[in-house]
Amino acid sequence: MSEDKADISADAAEETAAPKKGKKKLFIIAAGALALVGGVGGGAYAFLGGDPAEASDSGHGAEAGDHGGGEGTETFVDVPAMMVNLRSTDGSAHFLKVHFMLVPGPAGNADAIEAKLPLLLDSYQPFLRELRPEDLNGSAAVFRVKEELLLRADDVLGHGQVKDILIQDMIQQ
């Protein structure tokens, strides 16, 4: 009978040890899931800007052709499509047609940008003509072109006048 009691007490010890290991694993899994959810939420908060007022206003912008300035509306300056010949080493003719819009920044307005649009187009021409067809390969090419156009807009118009450049069409032939 003492052997039965020893077996029972050993079985009871194993049963109580097993739930502790299970609870420990459950606790670790729950902590990992909580950290994952917190990381994803924090990343989304940082990526989307984090300001709930900005997020609620972002869907209420003006239409692409709207140049009217009102409180809380986005305005866009439509730049006429530009067609330039590209620099090529083989002597063949390559052309680039670009149509984009400018988004005025906090220091600028659409009317002031439109007034200086000829100067801006003049600064874009040499850059676009110096591009080679190889420079426009891949998805990163659009980002490089946008970045260069934005830098030239800052040089001509002043810093903060243009917030972003929205490329509508970029066709290479």
Backbone as CSV, one residue per row, in Angstrom:
resi,resn,N_x,N_y,N_z,CA_x,CA_y,CA_z,C_x,C_y,C_z
1,MET,0.798,-1.175,0.000,0.000,0.000,0.000,0.855,1.260,0.000
2,SER,1.970,1.208,0.616,2.853,2.365,0.589,3.365,2.630,-0.814
3,GLU,3.500,1.542,-1.613,3.900,1.740,-2.997,2.805,2.465,-3.776
4,ASP,1.513,2.151,-3.473,0.407,2.817,-4.145,0.387,4.305,-3.807
5,LYS,0.646,4.624,-2.537,0.678,6.028,-2.134,1.831,6.755,-2.809
6,ALA,2.986,6.069,-2.937,4.146,6.679,-3.596,3.850,6.914,-5.066
7,ASP,3.158,5.924,-5.716,2.799,6.081,-7.119,1.804,7.225,-7.304
8,ILE,0.838,7.297,-6.390,-0.164,8.350,-6.476,0.480,9.715,-6.275
9,SER,1.386,9.821,-5.280,2.022,11.113,-5.035,2.942,11.497,-6.188
10,ALA,3.592,10.527,-6.843,4.439,10.815,-8.004,3.582,11.268,-9.175
11,ASP,2.411,10.586,-9.363,1.506,10.995,-10.432,0.955,12.395,-10.187
12,ALA,0.627,12.698,-8.956,0.108,14.025,-8.614,1.166,15.092,-8.865
13,ALA,2.428,14.775,-8.546,3.506,15.739,-8.773,3.683,16.002,-10.265
14,GLU,3.575,14.966,-11.101,3.706,15.138,-12.539,2.548,15.961,-13.099
15,GLU,1.323,15.708,-12.565,0.165,16.440,-13.043,0.265,17.927,-12.706
16,THR,0.776,18.226,-11.506,0.905,19.629,-11.141,2.062,20.284,-11.888
17,ALA,3.105,19.525,-12.235,4.232,20.081,-12.977,3.841,20.340,-14.432
18,ALA,3.042,19.463,-14.999,2.644,19.615,-16.400,1.836,20.892,-16.630
19,PRO,0.843,21.194,-15.798,0.130,22.446,-16.025,1.016,23.677,-15.844
20,LYS,2.000,23.647,-14.972,2.887,24.789,-14.807,3.687,25.027,-16.083
21,LYS,4.173,23.931,-16.709,4.901,24.073,-17.967,3.967,24.590,-19.056
22,GLY,2.743,24.101,-19.090,1.762,24.543,-20.079,1.404,26.006,-19.881
23,LYS,1.255,26.414,-18.614,0.941,27.810,-18.333,2.112,28.709,-18.715
24,LYS,3.321,28.216,-18.488,4.499,29.000,-18.826,4.587,29.200,-20.351
25,LYS,4.344,28.124,-21.100,4.352,28.235,-22.558,3.246,29.171,-23.038
26,LEU,2.065,29.037,-22.431,0.944,29.893,-22.800,1.263,31.360,-22.513
27,PHE,1.897,31.603,-21.371,2.281,32.970,-21.003,3.297,33.531,-21.998
28,ILE,4.278,32.729,-22.408,5.293,33.178,-23.357,4.659,33.468,-24.709
29,ILE,3.752,32.589,-25.144,3.074,32.794,-26.428,2.223,34.055,-26.381
30,ALA,1.505,34.254,-25.277,0.662,35.443,-25.144,1.510,36.714,-25.137
31,ALA,2.639,36.673,-24.447,3.519,37.842,-24.404,4.091,38.133,-25.793
32,GLY,4.461,37.090,-26.523,4.969,37.270,-27.881,3.905,37.850,-28.804
33,ALA,2.671,37.345,-28.696,1.581,37.854,-29.524,1.289,39.314,-29.191
34,LEU,1.318,39.650,-27.903,1.086,41.035,-27.488,2.179,41.956,-28.027
35,ALA,3.429,41.491,-27.978,4.533,42.293,-28.516,4.396,42.464,-30.023
36,LEU,3.972,41.417,-30.713,3.778,41.488,-32.161,2.672,42.478,-32.520
37,VAL,1.557,42.396,-31.813,0.441,43.308,-32.078,0.863,44.748,-31.758
38,GLY,1.578,44.937,-30.675,2.056,46.274,-30.322,3.034,46.809,-31.347
39,GLY,3.918,45.951,-31.844,4.885,46.370,-32.859,4.208,46.744,-34.164
40,VAL,3.238,45.936,-34.577,2.511,46.239,-35.813,1.711,47.531,-35.642
41,GLY,1.064,47.683,-34.505,0.292,48.908,-34.256,1.183,50.132,-34.207
42,GLY,2.323,50.020,-33.562,3.267,51.135,-33.494,3.841,51.473,-34.856
43,GLY,4.141,50.438,-35.634,4.641,50.664,-36.985,3.601,51.353,-37.860
44,ALA,2.359,50.921,-37.751,1.284,51.548,-38.537,1.090,52.991,-38.095
45,TYR,1.174,53.231,-36.796,1.035,54.585,-36.266,2.139,55.490,-36.811
46,ALA,3.369,54.993,-36.815,4.491,55.779,-37.303,4.417,55.965,-38.815
47,PHE,4.030,54.911,-39.541,3.987,54.968,-41.002,2.883,55.878,-41.503
48,LEU,1.743,55.866,-40.848,0.597,56.645,-41.305,0.588,58.064,-40.759
49,GLY,1.574,58.440,-40.002,1.687,59.814,-39.565,1.330,60.029,-38.114
50,GLY,0.470,59.229,-37.569,0.180,59.270,-36.158,-0.766,60.354,-35.704
51,ASP,-1.140,61.300,-36.525,-2.039,62.353,-36.094,-3.447,62.030,-36.582
52,PRO,-4.363,61.703,-35.668,-5.710,61.333,-36.105,-6.415,62.446,-36.882
53,ALA,-6.121,63.704,-36.580,-6.757,64.802,-37.309,-6.301,64.816,-38.763
54,GLU,-4.992,64.565,-38.996,-4.491,64.509,-40.360,-5.085,63.331,-41.105
55,ALA,-5.195,62.182,-40.432,-5.718,60.992,-41.093,-7.171,61.190,-41.496
56,SER,-7.954,61.899,-40.673,-9.362,62.097,-41.025,-9.518,63.125,-42.144
57,ASP,-8.587,64.085,-42.261,-8.678,65.088,-43.314,-8.135,64.588,-44.639
58,SER,-7.280,63.552,-44.635,-6.606,63.146,-45.857,-7.560,62.630,-46.915
59,GLY,-8.689,62.087,-46.555,-9.620,61.576,-47.536,-10.551,62.630,-48.082
60,HIS,-10.442,63.866,-47.618,-11.371,64.912,-48.024,-10.720,65.956,-48.911
61,GLY,-9.652,65.562,-49.636,-8.952,66.503,-50.498,-9.764,66.824,-51.730
62,ALA,-9.294,67.791,-52.453,-9.982,68.212,-53.666,-9.682,67.241,-54.798
63,GLU,-10.476,67.335,-55.826,-10.254,66.492,-56.996,-9.001,66.959,-57.723
64,ALA,-8.494,66.116,-58.617,-7.224,66.386,-59.285,-7.229,67.707,-60.046
65,GLY,-8.311,68.092,-60.637,-8.337,69.313,-61.426,-8.710,70.541,-60.635
66,ASP,-9.016,70.403,-59.372,-9.486,71.514,-58.571,-8.318,72.401,-58.165
67,HIS,-8.402,73.662,-58.500,-7.381,74.614,-58.087,-7.921,75.565,-57.038
68,GLY,-9.131,75.352,-56.594,-9.734,76.253,-55.616,-9.091,76.077,-54.261
69,GLY,-8.860,77.149,-53.565,-8.239,77.078,-52.250,-9.268,77.293,-51.172
70,GLY,-9.493,76.282,-50.364,-10.381,76.414,-49.237,-9.746,75.749,-48.037
71,GLU,-10.294,75.980,-46.885,-9.756,75.370,-45.690,-9.901,73.858,-45.762
72,GLY,-8.818,73.152,-45.499,-8.849,71.700,-45.413,-8.904,70.985,-46.751
73,THR,-8.713,71.688,-47.862,-8.733,71.008,-49.152,-7.343,71.035,-49.765
74,GLU,-7.000,69.951,-50.438,-5.737,69.879,-51.161,-5.916,70.575,-52.505
75,THR,-4.904,71.286,-52.926,-4.919,71.878,-54.252,-3.761,71.277,-55.030
76,PHE,-3.914,71.223,-56.324,-2.900,70.660,-57.182,-2.649,71.623,-58.335
77,VAL,-1.404,71.674,-58.769,-1.053,72.468,-59.928,-0.722,71.487,-61.044
78,ASP,-1.534,71.508,-62.092,-1.338,70.604,-63.210,-0.263,71.169,-64.128
79,VAL,0.816,70.417,-64.286,1.900,70.834,-65.166,1.624,70.224,-66.541
80,PRO,1.687,71.023,-67.603,1.434,70.455,-68.931,2.420,69.334,-69.239
81,ALA,1.957,68.359,-70.010,2.808,67.227,-70.370,4.056,67.727,-71.095
82,MET,5.191,67.160,-70.721,6.465,67.536,-71.334,6.965,66.345,-72.142
83,MET,7.469,66.607,-73.343,8.054,65.557,-74.161,9.460,65.987,-74.530
84,VAL,10.438,65.146,-74.167,11.837,65.462,-74.435,12.504,64.254,-75.084
85,ASN,13.576,64.543,-75.846,14.374,63.440,-76.367,15.424,63.082,-75.320
86,LEU,15.667,61.782,-75.184,16.617,61.291,-74.191,18.001,61.158,-74.817
87,ARG,18.996,61.240,-73.980,20.375,61.069,-74.430,20.627,59.584,-74.628
88,SER,21.115,59.209,-75.795,21.404,57.797,-76.044,22.799,57.660,-76.626
89,THR,23.466,56.576,-76.291,24.833,56.356,-76.760,24.868,55.766,-78.161
90,ASP,23.803,55.083,-78.563,23.798,54.422,-79.865,23.294,55.321,-80.995
91,GLY,22.870,56.517,-80.696,22.427,57.448,-81.716,20.968,57.298,-82.122
92,SER,20.283,56.310,-81.584,18.869,56.150,-81.934,18.026,57.139,-81.145
93,ALA,16.857,57.432,-81.687,15.975,58.410,-81.059,15.156,57.746,-79.953
94,HIS,15.226,58.304,-78.763,14.423,57.869,-77.622,13.728,59.103,-77.067
95,PHE,12.463,58.932,-76.739,11.688,60.054,-76.233,11.067,59.706,-74.888
96,LEU,10.817,60.747,-74.093,10.158,60.591,-72.796,9.034,61.614,-72.725
97,LYS,7.851,61.138,-72.400,6.710,62.025,-72.180,6.344,61.918,-70.697
98,VAL,6.327,63.054,-70.018,6.038,63.100,-68.584,4.910,64.078,-68.331
99,HIS,3.926,63.636,-67.579,2.840,64.505,-67.130,2.740,64.337,-65.622
100,PHE,2.807,65.432,-64.887,2.753,65.352,-63.424,2.027,66.551,-62.855
101,MET,1.744,66.460,-61.563,1.077,67.538,-60.831,1.932,67.893,-59.625
102,LEU,1.869,69.142,-59.229,2.591,69.624,-58.056,1.601,69.832,-56.912
103,VAL,2.000,69.408,-55.722,1.194,69.620,-54.526,1.848,70.743,-53.734
104,PRO,1.180,71.881,-53.595,1.775,72.990,-52.841,2.034,72.606,-51.390
105,GLY,3.152,73.083,-50.871,3.525,72.822,-49.490,2.911,73.847,-48.557
106,PRO,3.310,73.798,-47.289,2.742,74.730,-46.307,3.115,76.188,-46.581
107,ALA,4.244,76.411,-47.246,4.674,77.786,-47.506,4.233,78.289,-48.878
108,GLY,3.565,77.453,-49.649,3.214,77.854,-51.010,1.728,77.781,-51.270
109,ASN,1.328,78.404,-52.366,-0.049,78.276,-52.809,-0.045,78.052,-54.320
110,ALA,-1.154,77.546,-54.822,-1.241,77.150,-56.228,-1.028,78.334,-57.167
111,ASP,-1.545,79.501,-56.824,-1.420,80.664,-57.706,0.032,81.114,-57.849
112,ALA,0.779,81.106,-56.749,2.184,81.512,-56.802,3.003,80.517,-57.611
113,ILE,2.686,79.237,-57.487,3.412,78.214,-58.253,3.091,78.339,-59.740
114,GLU,1.819,78.547,-60.064,1.437,78.696,-61.475,2.100,79.916,-62.100
115,ALA,2.293,80.961,-61.322,2.932,82.170,-61.855,4.394,81.909,-62.225
116,LYS,5.053,81.019,-61.499,6.466,80.721,-61.767,6.659,79.420,-62.537
117,LEU,5.590,78.885,-63.091,5.662,77.620,-63.812,6.626,77.651,-65.003
118,PRO,6.705,78.724,-65.793,7.692,78.733,-66.891,9.133,78.583,-66.403
119,LEU,9.465,79.224,-65.277,10.810,79.062,-64.720,11.058,77.635,-64.270
120,LEU,10.044,77.029,-63.693,10.162,75.655,-63.221,10.348,74.689,-64.387
121,LEU,9.566,74.872,-65.448,9.692,74.009,-66.624,11.071,74.164,-67.258
122,ASP,11.590,75.373,-67.234,12.922,75.624,-67.772,13.999,74.880,-66.979
123,SER,13.799,74.737,-65.681,14.787,74.005,-64.876,14.638,72.491,-65.040
124,TYR,13.436,72.033,-65.399,13.219,70.596,-65.588,13.786,70.097,-66.916
125,GLN,13.781,70.939,-67.947,14.194,70.509,-69.283,15.611,69.911,-69.323
126,PRO,16.633,70.582,-68.807,17.985,69.999,-68.884,18.101,68.663,-68.155
127,PHE,17.459,68.553,-67.009,17.505,67.288,-66.269,16.884,66.161,-67.080
128,LEU,15.697,66.399,-67.617,15.003,65.348,-68.360,15.754,64.982,-69.639
129,ARG,16.373,65.958,-70.288,17.113,65.674,-71.526,18.391,64.881,-71.265
130,GLU,18.951,64.986,-70.079,20.176,64.254,-69.751,19.915,62.811,-69.321
131,LEU,18.664,62.462,-69.131,18.356,61.080,-68.761,18.651,60.148,-69.932
132,ARG,19.084,58.950,-69.607,19.279,57.900,-70.606,18.149,56.898,-70.456
133,PRO,17.858,56.135,-71.485,16.806,55.116,-71.360,17.070,54.138,-70.216
134,GLU,18.334,53.853,-69.941,18.676,52.937,-68.836,18.318,53.536,-67.473
135,ASP,18.318,54.865,-67.383,17.993,55.535,-66.120,16.527,55.364,-65.745
136,LEU,15.697,54.999,-66.705,14.262,54.897,-66.461,13.794,53.462,-66.281
137,ASN,14.743,52.526,-66.194,14.384,51.121,-65.992,14.130,50.835,-64.524
138,GLY,13.120,50.047,-64.252,12.832,49.611,-62.895,11.887,50.545,-62.165
139,SER,11.351,50.038,-61.070,10.376,50.817,-60.306,11.023,51.952,-59.522
140,ALA,12.289,51.823,-59.203,12.969,52.876,-58.442,13.206,54.126,-59.292
141,ALA,13.115,53.990,-60.606,13.341,55.139,-61.491,12.316,56.234,-61.242
142,VAL,11.075,55.862,-60.993,10.028,56.857,-60.740,10.366,57.657,-59.490
143,PHE,10.845,56.995,-58.455,11.185,57.693,-57.215,12.384,58.618,-57.419
144,ARG,13.358,58.182,-58.202,14.517,59.042,-58.463,14.108,60.284,-59.258
145,VAL,13.246,60.097,-60.257,12.792,61.242,-61.056,11.981,62.199,-60.188
146,LYS,11.071,61.663,-59.365,10.279,62.521,-58.478,11.172,63.310,-57.527
147,GLU,12.177,62.642,-56.973,13.076,63.308,-56.031,13.831,64.444,-56.713
148,GLU,14.314,64.200,-57.919,15.060,65.237,-58.637,14.152,66.400,-59.023
149,LEU,12.932,66.106,-59.453,11.990,67.180,-59.792,11.646,68.008,-58.559
150,LEU,11.497,67.355,-57.428,11.190,68.065,-56.181,12.361,68.954,-55.754
151,LEU,13.591,68.454,-55.895,14.764,69.272,-55.561,14.842,70.512,-56.448
152,ARG,14.562,70.348,-57.735,14.608,71.490,-58.651,13.470,72.476,-58.355
153,ALA,12.326,71.973,-57.930,11.224,72.862,-57.545,11.614,73.682,-56.322
154,ASP,12.309,73.064,-55.375,12.772,73.792,-54.196,13.787,74.868,-54.578
155,ASP,14.654,74.561,-55.547,15.651,75.547,-55.986,14.995,76.758,-56.656
156,VAL,14.009,76.504,-57.499,13.392,77.595,-58.263,12.381,78.370,-57.437
157,LEU,11.514,77.648,-56.731,10.407,78.297,-56.036,10.712,78.650,-54.585
158,GLY,11.661,77.974,-53.986,11.958,78.169,-52.576,11.528,76.947,-51.776
159,HIS,12.207,76.730,-50.677,11.938,75.555,-49.845,10.537,75.626,-49.229
160,GLY,9.818,74.522,-49.305,8.488,74.438,-48.705,7.359,74.859,-49.616
161,GLN,7.676,75.319,-50.809,6.626,75.742,-51.739,5.903,74.542,-52.348
162,VAL,6.660,73.468,-52.635,6.088,72.253,-53.217,6.315,71.109,-52.238
163,LYS,5.211,70.457,-51.873,5.280,69.354,-50.917,5.556,68.026,-51.603
164,ASP,4.951,67.801,-52.769,5.088,66.516,-53.441,4.852,66.693,-54.930
165,ILE,5.312,65.706,-55.674,5.093,65.662,-57.111,4.368,64.365,-57.419
166,LEU,3.249,64.475,-58.093,2.426,63.313,-58.430,2.566,63.043,-59.921
167,ILE,3.247,61.961,-60.250,3.454,61.623,-61.657,2.207,60.934,-62.181
168,GLN,1.611,61.536,-63.197,0.401,60.996,-63.813,0.769,60.018,-64.926
169,ASP,1.677,60.394,-65.804,2.138,59.557,-66.917,3.632,59.724,-67.070
170,MET,4.302,58.622,-67.379,5.729,58.662,-67.718,5.938,57.586,-68.775
171,ILE,5.983,58.021,-70.027,6.033,57.092,-71.144,7.355,57.269,-71.864
172,GLN,8.058,56.155,-72.059,9.327,56.167,-72.774,9.130,55.455,-74.109
173,GLN,9.643,56.059,-75.168,9.516,55.448,-76.492,10.853,55.427,-77.177
